[in-house]
Amino acid sequence: MVRPSLQSDVIAAIATAPGRGGIGVIRVSGPDLASFSQALTGRVPKPRHASLANFLDADAQPLDQGLLLYFPAPHSYTGEDVLELQGHGGPVVMQLLLERCLALGARLAEPGEFTRRAFLNDRLDLAQAEGVIDLIDATTTAAARSAVRSLSGRFSREIHAWRDRLVDLRMLVEATLDFPEEEVDFLQSARAVPRLEALQVDLQAILERARQGSLLRRGLHVVLAGQPNVGKSSLLNQLAGEDRAIVTEVAGTTRDVLREAIQIEGIPLHIVDTAGLRETDDVVEKIGIERSWREIAGADVVLRMVDASVGISAEDHLIDARLPAGVPVIWVFNKVDLAGGEARSEQIEGGSALWISARSGAGMELLRHTLLRIAGWEAHGEDVFLARERHLDALRDAADHIALAVGLVGQLDLLAEELRLAQEAVNTITGEFGADDLLGVIFSRFCIGK
């Protein structure tokens, strides 16, 4: 599908990160950049070859010297003519070169506009375009590799292959509706039921891999919660592998939330250490406790910590009564070394329970594995795509319509409608029926120069 280009003006932006560097890149995209290059460098470069050039000001005096690359349309990132100026990476030099490009008629690119033009010129579909920013933002090796798979089009190809099978089934259903006089047993001759059930199974598999990819992208928000002095800060330090939080025997040492980003088997975890939950007259500590409850309310997983040498107290029951419903809770009985026990794990009513020692590290592997299990993570190797929440919503929507279709195989008009709605849902993933406001939200999150 060829999409109409957004507009035909020339855009320019600094494509490298702010600050000083050995090399800085300015990207220019638009129609007829051969004449633009002639004015900027005094010549038109050979396509797709790096050449040394002087970047000239309005008086034909050099502003900088560097490499010039020219990619004529349509064989470029955006599908338009593209120039890349690789000069010295000082912020003043980069700004002078950018101002010169603007003086020659370019305008400053909006966030994500280069990739938006690539999408509109059919160089990328929407899932691939989102893979660009996911690759830039990846915080783990596994996330980066999954983003590359999405950028290369593997996620899109999976969606297209599934959708094509759905379209074939839709064609048969529609043909039967259009020619009811034909005495053809549709359900048997077209094998509608087995094909529909196969579509349902395969869509669930895609959804599961996408859900795993979503976890890779956003990470898991894990909150440590419990009374003062149960070892929350010690556990944060143990998970982080260094002393990130102050640990003392004084109750209320942690008065504000502390955050640490770690990863377990490539999964990003955002660990939040909170103030000890208790009744207090200390104004500062009260503020910290209020913030703790806000963090708990937004948690993906709560590590509910208890001093194993003391056990569950009446104060613990008060804390438990305030825990938000629906948030997975892992009971962590810390200081098992002081209690004279050993590290272990058990399944209890309402969740999992672990006995560990944050000071010695006993039971930490049990905790890591339990966190991954609670998160629903299963290592899929090279099969995971770095999906976004909107992808998951679209896949769930399609799955709901397919589930309804399975129950409507004897009512072809209703079956046809559910299949159509399922196709519309998956089409939004690659952007084939994307609305302008959806595109605006997606591309506004890009950095300038991409």
Disulfide bonds with the S-S distance in Angstrom:
none
